[in-house]
Amino acid sequence: MNAYFTYQVVGFHGNGPVTYRLALTAVFIEGLIFLLLSLTGMRQWLVRIIPASIKVASGVGIGLFLTEIGMSSSGIGLISGSPDTPTDLAGCPAQYMDPVTGHCNSHRMTNPAVCSYSRC
């Protein structure tokens, strides 16, 4: 959740559609709700009703996310989503591609076609 808020919702250095203040307020309220659920005992009830397949899938998703970060930050260059963040994926409309570097300047993830930075 933190990486999603930081890099996708707020954007790199705050250039996204949501301000840091609003995103941190949402995280604070989420923490208060989690604390309330823990104090009332409802958290354990919610954990019990989640199917085992969802619990396993969540662990696998977190593992794949950490693998993506490791593959992009290790210097091997297996995954290169963006020069700024490893979680920034393709989907850039062609008119916002920089013809010299091939990087997307704006409107990331607004194109349904997933493409690399060298072509769209």
Helices and strands as residue ranges (DSSP letters): H 2-3, I 4-9, G 12-14, H 20-40, H 42-49, H 52-73, G 94-96
